[in-house]
Amino acid sequence: MPDRALSFGERAEAYERFRPGYPVELFDLVREYAGGPVRSALEIGAGTGKATRLFAAQGIAVTATDPDGAMLAELRRHVPASVRTVRASLEDLRAGRRRYGLVYAVAALHWTDPEGRWARVASLLEPAGVFARRAGRCSRSTRP
């Protein structure tokens, strides 16, 4: 992981204060994409928890991961106590007993190593689970 990916924590409080949040439409799009209820989710690169809050507010049991401890400390100040946090990058996560109905990355997938990325994500999903990522606008486009 590039050192730059770990540099945000130095300014985690400012990052939280000035980075805009996400509209509820982001959750709506993911729920529609999932095609059914989502009970558990793993967030890759949660940062200060802007998207974490959105998903947790919908009753999803979220495990928020980030390799930067300062970012996770800021996240914990803003999310419900039910949100589980893990200091780890995607590359650090190993498939085990925990699998998720949803694995998502809102603004961090580009910080992960492309080699083995999809196999690792697949190993973290429940059967019929889904992966979602935000790669631009999070509302529907009006263009055809």
C-alpha positions as CSV (number, residue, x, y, z in Angstrom):
1,M,0.0,0.0,0.0
2,P,1.4,3.4,-0.9
3,D,2.5,5.6,2.0
4,R,0.1,8.2,0.6
5,A,-2.8,5.9,1.4
6,L,-1.9,6.1,5.0
7,S,-1.3,9.9,5.1
8,F,-5.0,10.9,5.7
9,G,-4.9,10.0,9.4
10,E,-2.6,12.9,10.1
11,R,-5.6,15.1,9.4
12,A,-8.5,12.8,10.2
13,E,-10.5,15.4,12.0
14,A,-10.2,17.9,9.1
15,Y,-11.0,15.0,6.7
16,E,-14.1,14.3,8.6
17,R,-15.1,17.9,8.9
18,F,-14.6,19.0,5.2
19,R,-15.3,15.8,3.2
20,P,-19.0,15.7,2.2
21,G,-21.1,12.8,3.2
22,Y,-23.1,10.5,0.9
23,P,-26.8,10.8,0.1
24,V,-29.2,8.1,1.1
25,E,-29.6,7.3,-2.6
26,L,-26.2,5.5,-2.4
27,F,-27.7,3.0,0.0
28,D,-30.9,2.8,-2.1
29,L,-28.8,1.9,-5.2
30,V,-26.9,-0.7,-3.4
31,R,-30.0,-2.3,-1.9
32,E,-31.6,-2.4,-5.3
33,Y,-28.5,-3.9,-6.8
34,A,-28.4,-6.5,-4.0
35,G,-31.9,-7.5,-4.9
36,G,-33.0,-8.2,-1.3
37,P,-32.2,-7.4,2.3
38,V,-28.6,-7.0,3.3
39,R,-28.0,-8.0,6.9
40,S,-24.2,-7.8,7.2
41,A,-21.6,-5.7,5.3
42,L,-17.8,-5.3,5.2
43,E,-16.6,-1.8,4.2
44,I,-13.2,-1.6,2.6
45,G,-11.4,1.7,3.4
46,A,-14.0,3.2,5.7
47,G,-12.0,6.3,6.5
48,T,-13.9,8.5,9.0
49,G,-17.2,6.6,8.4
50,K,-19.2,8.8,6.1
51,A,-20.6,5.7,4.3
52,T,-20.5,3.6,7.4
53,R,-23.1,5.8,9.1
54,L,-25.4,5.6,6.1
55,F,-25.3,1.7,6.0
56,A,-25.5,1.3,9.8
57,A,-28.5,3.6,10.0
58,Q,-30.3,1.2,7.7
59,G,-29.9,-1.6,10.3
60,I,-27.0,-3.4,8.6
61,A,-24.3,-4.9,10.8
62,V,-21.3,-3.1,9.4
63,T,-17.7,-4.1,9.9
64,A,-15.6,-1.1,8.9
65,T,-12.0,-1.6,7.9
66,D,-9.2,0.9,7.3
67,P,-5.5,0.5,7.6
68,D,-5.1,3.9,9.3
69,G,-5.7,3.8,13.0
70,A,-6.3,7.6,13.3
71,M,-9.0,7.4,10.6
72,L,-10.7,4.6,12.6
73,A,-10.5,6.5,15.8
74,E,-12.3,9.4,14.1
75,L,-14.8,7.0,12.7
76,R,-15.6,5.6,16.1
77,R,-16.6,9.1,17.3
78,H,-19.4,9.2,14.6
79,V,-20.8,5.8,14.2
80,P,-23.1,3.7,16.4
81,A,-21.4,1.4,18.9
82,S,-22.8,-1.6,17.0
83,V,-20.3,-0.9,14.1
84,R,-17.3,-3.3,14.4
85,T,-14.0,-1.8,13.4
86,V,-10.9,-3.6,12.1
87,R,-7.6,-1.9,11.4
88,A,-6.7,-3.6,8.1
89,S,-6.3,-3.1,4.4
90,L,-8.1,-5.4,2.0
91,E,-4.8,-7.3,1.5
92,D,-4.7,-8.0,5.3
93,L,-8.2,-9.5,5.4
94,R,-8.4,-13.3,5.3
95,A,-11.5,-15.4,4.6
96,G,-12.6,-17.2,7.7
97,R,-15.7,-17.8,9.7
98,R,-17.0,-14.3,8.9
99,R,-18.6,-13.7,5.6
100,Y,-20.8,-10.8,4.5
101,G,-23.9,-10.3,2.5
102,L,-22.3,-7.2,1.1
103,V,-18.7,-6.1,0.6
104,Y,-18.4,-2.5,-0.5
105,A,-15.8,0.3,-1.1
106,V,-17.1,3.8,-1.5
107,A,-13.9,5.8,-2.0
108,A,-11.0,3.4,-1.4
109,L,-10.8,0.6,-3.9
110,H,-8.1,2.4,-5.9
111,W,-5.8,2.1,-2.9
112,T,-6.0,-1.7,-3.0
113,D,-3.6,-4.0,-4.8
114,P,-5.3,-5.2,-8.0
115,E,-3.5,-8.5,-7.9
116,G,-5.8,-11.0,-6.0
117,R,-8.3,-8.2,-5.3
118,W,-11.4,-10.0,-6.7
119,A,-10.5,-13.4,-5.3
120,R,-10.1,-11.9,-1.9
121,V,-13.4,-10.0,-2.1
122,A,-15.2,-13.2,-3.3
123,S,-13.7,-15.1,-0.3
124,L,-15.3,-12.6,2.1
125,L,-18.8,-12.8,0.6
126,E,-21.6,-15.1,1.7
127,P,-23.0,-17.3,-1.1
128,A,-25.2,-15.0,-3.2
129,G,-23.5,-12.0,-1.5
130,V,-22.8,-8.9,-3.6
131,F,-19.9,-6.4,-4.0
132,A,-20.6,-2.7,-4.6
133,R,-18.3,0.2,-5.2
134,R,-18.8,3.8,-5.9
135,A,-16.7,5.0,-8.8
136,G,-18.2,8.4,-9.5
137,R,-21.6,9.9,-8.8
138,C,-23.8,8.0,-6.4
139,S,-27.1,8.9,-7.9
140,R,-28.7,7.8,-11.1
141,S,-27.7,9.5,-14.2
142,T,-30.3,11.2,-16.3
143,R,-28.4,10.4,-19.5
144,P,-29.5,7.4,-21.6
